[in-house]
C-alpha cells in the first residue's frame, strides 16, 4: 500500500502527534525514489550500557532481582517467538535463533550468579552476555555466529528491565514509515518490506547502509533529514524519496502525488532486457549481485549481465578462509544464472567496513585508507591467488563470459601485477576498479595492462571529497553529483580512449541507479551501467527518453556546475520525465 487513507492511519480521528509540527517539511537527501503517505514508527534508541560496577538498589534482594531478570528474559523470548511466527525467510530464522537465546539456561545462570555477588540485574545480564558471546566466538564456526544473537538478546532484556522499547525494527500489524537515526546492518534481517513503506533517517548519507538497503528493496527513502527523529509515533507524513523531503500532516496535493506513484510503480515494473537510448545508442544495463540468489532474481528482472559480483559473501562471518572448492560452488551458481552473458567478478574487497579476522588488521588507525581490497595481497599473499584459481575453476562448464576486476587499485604497477595473476590462473579478461583518484588520473597507463575499468562511485566520491560516506553531516559532500567526481569520471573515460585503447568503462557504484545521473554518466562516455535489479526499469525508461547528443550536453552542464546541488538541479530540470514518473 502506497497511501494510507487519512481515516485509516494510526493517527486517524486524533489531533496530530505534535501540533507544532503540522505542515512542517524536513529536508534530507533522497536516496530511493517513491512518494508515499503513512504513519511513522520510530526506531528505539540503542540501549545504553549500565554503569560499570552497578550494584543492587538498596532494599532489593538478590532473589527479587533474579526473579525480575527471569521474567524479563521470558518476556523477550515470548515476544520474539510471536514475531517469528509471522515472519519468513532469513528474518524468521534470525528471530527464532534470538528467541532461543533469550531464555538460554547458561546465560541466565551466569547472570544470576553475578546478581548473587551484588550486581544489579541490568549489569549482570550485560556482563554475563559478554562472557557467553566471547566463549561462543572462540568456539568458531556455527557457534561463533550465535555470539551476535547473545548481544542482541542482552539489549532486549535490559530494555525490558527498564520498561523501554527494545532495540531493532519495531513490530506492527499494519504498514508504517520507519524513522530513526540510522539502520545498522543487523537491523535489516528483520525488515519486512511488506510492512515498512519507506525509510527515513536523521543521519547517514547517500552511500550509507540504509540507502543501499532501501534501493535494493525498492523502498522510498530519505537520509540525513536532521530532526525527523524528534517526531512521535503515529505522526502522518508524506515521504518523497526523489526530492528528499518529509512533510508532516500531508494534504490533498500529496495524496494525489502518492496515488500517482502507485500507477508509476506498475508502469516501471518491467524492463525489456535491452538498454537503449532514443536514437538507438545501446547502453547495457547490468546488475550488482551478492550471490546466486541475487543473480537469479537479477536475471528474472531482465539484467543484461552482472556488472559487479561481490565475492565477500563467501568470506564474511568466517574465522578462516573458505576453501577453493567452497568458492567454486558459490561462484558457479552466479555464472549459471547468466549463460552467454557477461559476469564481472570483483575479487575480495575486505577491510574498512568489511574486516576479516584472518586477513585484515582491526587495529589500523584509519582502515578506509589502509590495507583493504587488492592491498591485502601485500600483507597476506596467497589469498588472492587462490581466489583467482577458484574463479577460473568455476568458469569450467559454464557459458557465462567471466571478467575479473580488483578493488582499490591505485597505480599502473598494481594493475600490471593483478593482470599477471589473472593470466597465471587462466582468466582472460582482467580489469580494475577505479575508486581511488589516482586511478582515475592515470587510467590511460592502467589500461595498458588490463582490458576494462569499472568505476566504484561510492568510494571514488568518498576519497575525492575526503568525506566518510557513512556520516550524515557530510552527506552534501558525499554525492557523486559533485563536479569534482564527475571530472574524475570524465578523465577515466578520456584515458580509456588514449592511444586508440577504446576500452570499456563501466559504473557499478550506486550512482548508476540514479536515473538522472545515469544520463550524465552515459553523456560522459561510460559504456555500461550496473545497479540493483530494482533500478533497471527506471533507468531504462529515462535513458530511452534521451538521445546520446542530448546526454552529452547534460553532462557538460553538470561538469561546469558550481556545486553538486546545482548539477543535480540543472540536469533534473532538463528531464521532465523524472517528475512524470515520480523519480
C-alpha positions in Angstrom: 0.0 0.0 0.0 1.5 3.3 -1.1 -1.1 5.6 0.5 -2.6 5.1 3.9 -6.0 6.8 3.8 -6.4 9.6 6.3 -9.2 7.8 8.0 -7.3 4.6 8.3 -4.0 6.0 9.5 -2.6 5.4 13.0 -3.4 9.0 13.9 -7.0 9.0 12.5 -9.6 10.8 14.5 -6.9 12.3 16.8 -5.0 15.5 17.0 -1.7 15.3 15.2 1.0 13.8 17.4 2.7 17.2 17.6 0.6 20.2 16.6 3.6 22.4 16.3 5.0 20.1 13.6 1.9 20.2 11.4 2.8 21.1 7.8 6.5 21.1 8.6 8.9 19.8 6.0 12.1 18.0 6.8 14.7 18.2 4.1 17.3 15.5 3.6 18.9 13.5 0.8 16.7 11.4 -1.4 18.3 8.1 -2.0 15.5 5.9 -3.3 12.5 7.3 -5.3 8.9 6.9 -4.3 6.0 9.0 -2.9 4.0 7.6 -0.1 1.8 8.7 2.8 1.9 6.7 6.0 2.2 6.8 9.8 5.6 6.7 11.4 7.1 4.3 13.9 10.4 5.3 15.5 13.4 3.1 15.8 14.1 2.7 19.5 17.3 4.3 20.7 20.2 2.0 21.2 20.2 0.5 24.7 22.6 2.4 27.0 25.2 0.2 28.8 24.5 0.0 32.6 27.1 1.7 34.7 30.2 -0.4 35.3 30.0 -1.9 38.7 26.3 -1.0 39.1 25.0 -2.7 42.3 21.6 -3.8 43.5 19.4 -1.0 44.7 19.2 -0.8 48.5 16.2 -2.8 49.6 16.2 -5.1 46.6 17.2 -8.7 47.4 19.2 -10.9 45.0 16.3 -13.2 44.9 13.9 -10.5 43.8 16.4 -9.2 41.2 16.9 -12.7 39.8 13.2 -13.2 39.5 12.8 -9.9 37.6 15.6 -11.0 35.3 14.0 -14.4 34.6 10.6 -12.7 33.9 12.3 -10.2 31.5 14.1 -12.9 29.7 10.9 -15.0 29.3 9.0 -11.9 28.1 11.7 -11.3 25.4 11.6 -14.9 24.3 7.8 -14.8 24.1 7.8 -11.6 22.1 10.4 -12.9 19.6 8.7 -16.2 19.2 5.4 -14.5 18.4 7.1 -12.3 15.8 8.9 -15.2 14.2 5.6 -17.0 13.5 4.5 -14.2 11.2 8.0 -13.7 9.6 9.6 -15.6 6.7 12.9 -16.5 5.3 16.1 -15.0 6.9 14.0 -12.8 9.2 12.2 -15.8 10.7 15.5 -17.7 11.2 17.1 -14.7 12.9 14.1 -14.2 15.2 13.8 -17.9 16.1 17.5 -18.1 16.9 17.4 -15.0 19.1 14.3 -16.3 20.9 16.1 -19.5 21.8 19.0 -17.5 23.2 16.7 -15.1 25.2 16.0 -17.7 27.9 19.1 -19.8 27.5 19.8 -21.5 30.8 23.6 -20.9 30.6 23.1 -17.2 30.0 20.5 -16.7 32.8 22.5 -18.8 35.2 25.6 -16.8 34.6 23.7 -13.5 35.2 22.1 -14.9 38.4 25.5 -15.7 39.7 26.6 -12.1 39.3 23.4 -10.9 40.9 24.2 -13.1 43.9 27.5 -11.3 44.1 25.8 -7.9 44.3 25.5 -6.8 40.7 22.2 -5.2 39.5 20.1 -7.3 37.1 20.9 -5.0 34.2 24.7 -5.1 34.8 24.6 -8.8 35.5 23.0 -9.7 32.2 25.2 -7.2 30.4 28.4 -8.8 31.7 27.1 -12.4 31.5 26.2 -12.0 27.8 29.6 -10.5 27.1 31.3 -13.6 28.5 29.0 -16.0 26.8 29.4 -14.2 23.4 33.2 -14.3 23.8 33.1 -18.0 24.6 30.9 -18.8 21.5 33.1 -16.6 19.3 36.2 -18.6 20.4 34.5 -21.9 19.5 34.3 -20.8 15.9 32.0 -22.0 13.1 28.3 -22.1 13.7 28.7 -21.3 17.4 30.6 -18.1 16.7 27.7 -16.9 14.6 25.5 -17.2 17.7 27.6 -14.6 19.5 25.7 -11.8 17.8 22.4 -13.3 19.0 23.6 -13.2 22.6 24.4 -9.5 22.3 21.1 -8.8 20.7 19.3 -10.6 23.5 21.3 -8.6 26.1 20.0 -5.3 24.8 16.4 -6.6 24.7 16.5 -7.9 28.2 18.0 -4.7 29.6 15.3 -2.7 27.7 12.6 -5.0 29.2 14.0 -4.5 32.7 14.0 -0.7 32.2 10.5 -0.7 30.6 11.7 0.9 27.4 11.2 -0.2 23.8 13.5 -3.0 22.6 16.2 -2.1 20.0 15.7 -3.1 16.4 12.9 -2.7 13.9 9.6 -2.0 15.7 6.8 -4.5 15.3 3.5 -3.5 13.8 0.4 -5.3 12.4 0.0 -2.5 9.8 2.3 -0.8 7.3 4.4 2.1 8.6 7.1 4.6 7.7 10.3 3.6 9.7 12.1 6.7 11.2 15.3 6.7 13.2 18.8 7.9 13.4 20.1 5.2 11.1 19.9 1.5 10.4 22.6 -1.0 11.5 23.3 -3.9 9.1 21.9 -6.3 11.6 18.6 -4.5 11.7 17.8 -5.3 8.1 17.5 -9.0 8.7 14.1 -8.4 10.2 13.0 -5.6 8.0 9.8 -6.7 6.3 9.2 -4.6 3.1 5.5 -5.6 3.2 5.2 -3.7 6.5 7.9 -0.9 6.1 6.5 1.6 3.5 9.6 3.9 3.5 12.8 4.6 5.4 13.7 8.0 6.8 16.8 8.7 8.9 18.2 11.7 10.5 21.8 10.6 9.9 23.6 8.6 7.2 24.5 9.6 3.7 23.7 8.7 0.1 26.0 5.7 0.3 25.1 4.6 3.9 23.9 1.1 4.6 20.3 2.4 4.9 20.5 4.0 1.4 21.8 0.8 -0.1 19.2 -1.4 1.5 16.4 1.0 0.5 17.4 0.8 -3.1 17.8 -3.0 -3.0 14.3 -3.4 -1.6 12.7 -0.7 -3.7 11.6 1.4 -0.7 11.3 5.2 -0.9 14.0 6.6 1.4 15.3 9.9 2.7 18.5 10.1 4.7 20.2 12.9 6.6 16.9 14.6 7.4 18.0 16.3 10.5 15.4 16.4 13.3 13.0 13.9 11.8 13.6 11.5 14.7 12.1 14.1 17.0 8.6 13.2 15.7 6.4 10.9 17.6 4.9 7.5 16.7 1.7 7.8 14.7 2.6 11.1 13.0 1.2 11.1 9.4 3.9 12.1 6.9 4.4 12.3 3.1 7.7 11.0 2.0 9.2 11.9 -1.4 12.3 9.7 -1.9 13.3 11.6 -5.0 13.1 15.1 -3.7 14.5 14.1 -0.3 11.6 15.6 1.7 9.3 14.5 4.5 6.1 16.6 5.1 4.1 16.3 8.3 0.3 16.2 8.0 0.1 16.0 4.2 -2.9 17.4 2.3 -4.8 16.7 -0.9 -1.8 17.6 -3.2 0.4 15.0 -1.5 -2.4 12.4 -1.6 -2.7 12.9 -5.4 1.1 12.5 -5.8 1.1 9.3 -3.7 -1.7 7.8 -5.8 0.1 8.8 -9.0 3.2 6.9 -7.7 1.1 3.8 -7.4 0.4 4.0 -11.1 4.1 4.7 -11.8 5.4 1.7 -9.9 3.2 -0.6 -12.0 4.4 1.0 -15.2 8.1 0.6 -14.1 7.7 -3.0 -13.0 9.1 -4.4 -16.2 12.4 -4.0 -18.0 12.5 -5.5 -21.5 16.2 -6.6 -21.2 17.7 -4.0 -23.6 19.1 -0.7 -22.5 19.0 1.8 -25.4 18.6 5.5 -25.9 16.1 7.3 -28.0 18.4 7.4 -31.0 19.2 3.7 -30.7 22.5 4.0 -28.8 22.9 0.9 -26.7 23.8 1.1 -23.0 23.9 -2.4 -21.5 22.2 -2.4 -18.1 23.7 -4.9 -15.7 23.1 -5.8 -12.1 25.1 -5.8 -8.9 24.7 -9.1 -7.0 26.0 -10.7 -3.9 25.5 -14.4 -4.6 23.5 -16.9 -6.6 20.1 -15.9 -5.1 20.6 -12.3 -6.1 21.8 -13.4 -9.6 18.7 -15.5 -10.2 16.5 -12.5 -9.3 18.5 -10.1 -11.4 18.2 -12.4 -14.4 14.5 -12.6 -13.9 14.3 -8.8 -13.8 16.0 -8.7 -17.3 19.5 -7.6 -16.3 21.8 -7.9 -19.3 24.5 -9.4 -17.2 26.4 -8.8 -13.9 28.4 -5.7 -13.6 29.6 -6.4 -10.0 29.6 -9.8 -8.2 30.6 -9.0 -4.7 32.6 -12.1 -3.6 32.6 -11.1 0.1 29.6 -13.3 0.7 32.0 -16.3 0.6 34.3 -14.8 3.2 32.3 -12.7 5.7 31.3 -14.1 9.1 34.1 -16.6 9.0 37.3 -17.1 11.0 39.1 -18.9 8.3 39.5 -18.6 4.5 36.9 -20.6 2.5 38.4 -23.4 0.5 38.8 -23.3 -3.2 36.0 -25.9 -3.6 33.6 -23.8 -1.4 34.3 -20.7 -3.5 33.9 -22.6 -6.8 30.4 -23.8 -5.8 29.4 -20.3 -4.8 30.6 -18.6 -7.9 29.2 -21.2 -10.3 25.7 -20.5 -9.1 26.0 -16.9 -10.3 27.6 -17.9 -13.6 24.9 -20.4 -14.4 22.2 -17.7 -14.0 23.7 -15.7 -16.9 24.6 -18.2 -19.7 26.2 -16.3 -22.6 26.2 -13.0 -20.8 28.9 -11.0 -19.1 29.6 -11.5 -15.4 32.1 -9.2 -13.8 33.7 -10.7 -10.6 35.2 -8.3 -8.1 37.9 -10.0 -6.1 37.7 -9.9 -2.3 37.1 -6.3 -1.0 38.0 -6.9 2.6 39.0 -4.2 5.0 37.5 -0.9 6.2 33.8 -1.7 6.9 34.3 -5.4 6.0 37.0 -6.6 8.3 38.0 -10.3 8.2 39.8 -11.9 11.2 42.1 -14.0 9.1 43.0 -11.2 6.6 42.7 -7.6 8.0 44.1 -5.7 11.0 41.4 -4.4 13.2 43.8 -2.1 15.0 44.5 0.1 11.9 44.1 3.7 12.8 42.4 4.6 9.5 41.0 1.4 7.9 39.5 3.2 4.9 43.0 4.3 3.9 44.6 1.1 5.0 45.1 -2.5 3.9 41.9 -3.2 2.0 40.9 -4.7 -1.3 43.8 -5.6 -3.6 46.2 -4.3 -0.9 45.5 -7.4 1.3 47.8 -9.2 -1.1 50.7 -7.1 0.3 50.3 -8.5 3.8 48.6 -11.9 3.2 49.9 -13.2 -0.1 48.2 -16.3 -1.4 44.5 -15.5 -0.6 44.1 -13.5 -3.9 45.8 -16.2 -6.0 43.6 -18.9 -4.5 40.5 -16.9 -5.2 41.5 -16.4 -8.8 42.1 -20.1 -9.1 38.6 -20.7 -7.7 37.0 -18.2 -10.2 38.8 -19.9 -13.1 37.7 -23.4 -12.0 34.1 -22.1 -11.6 34.1 -21.0 -15.2 34.6 -24.5 -16.4 31.5 -25.9 -17.9 29.6 -22.6 -17.8 28.6 -20.4 -20.7 29.0 -17.0 -18.8 31.5 -14.5 -20.1 33.6 -14.1 -16.9 35.6 -10.9 -16.4 37.6 -10.3 -13.2 38.5 -7.0 -11.5 40.5 -6.0 -8.5 39.3 -3.3 -6.0 41.4 -0.5 -4.6 44.0 -0.3 -7.4 46.0 2.9 -7.2 48.8 2.5 -9.8 49.6 1.1 -13.2 52.1 -1.2 -11.5 49.4 -2.7 -9.3 47.2 -3.2 -12.4 50.0 -5.0 -14.2 50.6 -7.3 -11.2 46.9 -8.1 -11.0 46.7 -8.9 -14.7 49.7 -11.2 -14.4 47.9 -13.1 -11.5 44.8 -13.4 -13.7 46.9 -14.8 -16.6 48.6 -17.3 -14.4 45.1 -18.5 -13.2 43.9 -18.8 -16.8 41.5 -15.8 -16.6 41.5 -13.9 -19.9 39.7 -10.6 -19.2 41.3 -8.7 -16.3 40.2 -5.3 -15.2 40.3 -3.0 -12.2 38.1 -0.8 -10.1 38.5 2.9 -10.3 37.8 4.0 -6.7 41.0 6.0 -5.9 41.5 9.4 -7.6 45.0 8.3 -8.7 43.5 5.5 -10.8 41.1 8.0 -12.5 44.0 10.3 -13.2 46.2 7.6 -14.7 43.6 5.4 -16.3 45.4 5.5 -19.7 48.5 3.9 -18.1 46.4 1.4 -16.1 44.5 0.4 -19.3 47.8 -0.5 -21.0 47.8 -3.6 -18.7 44.1 -4.5 -18.3 41.1 -4.8 -20.6 38.5 -2.7 -18.8 37.8 -0.5 -15.8 34.7 -0.1 -13.6 34.0 3.0 -11.6 33.1 2.4 -8.0 31.5 5.8 -7.4 30.8 5.2 -3.7 34.5 5.1 -2.8 35.6 7.4 -5.5 33.4 10.1 -4.1 34.5 9.4 -0.5 38.1 9.6 -1.4 37.8 12.6 -3.8 35.9 14.6 -1.3 37.7 13.3 1.8 34.3 12.6 3.3 33.3 9.4 5.2 30.3 8.1 3.3 28.6 7.0 6.5 28.4 10.4 8.1 25.2 12.3 7.9 26.8 15.8 8.4 28.9 15.1 5.3 26.1 13.9 3.0 26.3 17.1 1.0 29.9 16.4 0.1 29.4 12.7 -0.3 27.4 12.7 -3.5 28.6 11.6 -7.0 26.9 14.7 -8.3 29.9 16.6 -7.1 31.5 18.3 -10.2 34.9 17.1 -9.0 33.8 13.5 -9.0 32.2 13.9 -12.5 35.5 15.3 -13.7 37.3 12.2 -12.4 34.8 10.1 -14.3 35.4 12.2 -17.5 39.2 11.8 -17.1 38.8 8.0 -16.7 36.9 7.8 -19.9 39.4 10.0 -21.7 42.2 7.7 -20.5 40.3 4.7 -22.0 40.4 6.4 -25.4 44.1 7.4 -25.3 46.3 5.9 -28.0 43.4 4.0 -29.5 42.6 2.0 -26.4 38.8 2.5 -26.6 38.4 0.0 -23.8 35.1 -0.4 -21.8 34.4 1.9 -18.8 31.5 0.8 -16.7 30.0 2.2 -13.5 29.0 -0.3 -10.8 28.6 2.2 -7.9 25.3 3.4 -6.6 25.4 6.4 -8.9 24.3 4.1 -11.8 20.9 3.5 -10.1 20.0 7.3 -10.2 18.1 7.7 -13.5 19.2 11.3 -13.9 22.8 10.7 -13.1 22.7 7.6 -15.4 22.0 10.0 -18.3 25.0 12.2 -17.3 27.3 9.1 -17.0 26.4 8.0 -20.5 27.0 11.5 -21.7 30.5 11.4 -20.2 31.2 8.3 -22.2 30.5 5.4 -19.8 29.7 2.3 -21.7 27.8 0.1 -19.3 25.8 0.7 -16.1 25.4 -1.8 -13.2 22.9 -1.3 -10.4 20.5 -3.1 -8.1 18.0 -5.0 -10.1 15.1 -2.9 -8.9 16.5 0.2 -10.6 16.8 -1.3 -14.1 13.4 -0.3 -15.4 13.5 3.3 -14.1 17.0 3.9 -15.5 16.0 2.2 -18.8 12.9 4.4 -19.1 14.8 7.7 -18.6 17.6 6.7 -20.9 15.1 5.8 -23.6 13.7 9.4 -23.5 17.1 10.9 -24.4 19.5 10.8 -27.4 23.2 10.4 -26.9 24.0 14.0 -28.0 21.4 15.3 -25.5 23.0 13.2 -22.8 26.4 14.7 -23.7 25.0 18.2 -23.4 23.6 17.5 -20.0 27.0 16.0 -18.9 28.7 19.3 -19.9 26.2 21.3 -17.8 26.8 19.1 -14.8 30.6 19.3 -15.2 30.5 23.1 -15.2 28.0 23.5 -12.3 29.2 25.3 -9.2 28.0 22.6 -6.8 26.6 19.2 -6.6 23.2 20.6 -5.8 23.3 22.9 -8.9 24.5 20.0 -11.1 21.6 17.8 -9.9 19.0 20.6 -10.2 20.1 21.7 -13.7 20.1 18.1 -15.1 16.8 17.2 -13.5 15.1 20.4 -14.9 16.1 19.2 -18.4 14.5 15.8 -17.7 10.7 16.4 -17.3 10.1 12.6 -17.5 11.5 12.4 -13.9 8.7 14.4 -12.5 6.1 12.5 -14.6 7.4 9.2 -13.3 7.9 10.4 -9.7 11.7 9.8 -10.0 
